[in-house]
Amino acid sequence: MQLLKKQEKSLKKVVLFGSRAKGNYKYNSDIDLGILCDKKYKGTIAEELDELVGVYSLDIVFLDSINEEIKLQIEKYGIEIYDNLDIC
């Protein structure tokens, strides 16, 4: 968690999607997260989030490099859980 706090400015957005966002998940469903962050911190942030979820399976996609199918799913069902984008 300390690493995430240090990387806070580079972490721009986190969106929950998939079965957990839709509400039709099972006890063993993975956690799907879409992340927008500075490129150089992608690995660090992904590792830290993976450690945070413990026994749950985590599937991370980066919002700046997703395919159209996942993008549409996130737009339709995604739940924004963190937003640090600068709004001017």
KAJOHU-V659469 format. One line per field, one symbol per residue. phi: phi as a letter, one per 20 degrees, with the letter a starting at -180 (. if undefined). burial: I if it has 9 or more other C-alpha atoms within 8 Angstrom, else O. Layout:
BEGIN
phi->???
burial->???
END
This chain:
BEGIN
phi->.fffffegfeeebccebnffffndedgdffdecdcdbfgfdgffffffffffemffedddcefebdefffgffffedfdfdbbcffde
burial->OOIIOOIOOOIIIIIIIIIIIIOOIOOOIIIIIIIIIIOOIIOOIIOIOIOOIOOIOIOIIIIOOIOOOOIOIIOOIIIIOOOOOOOO
END
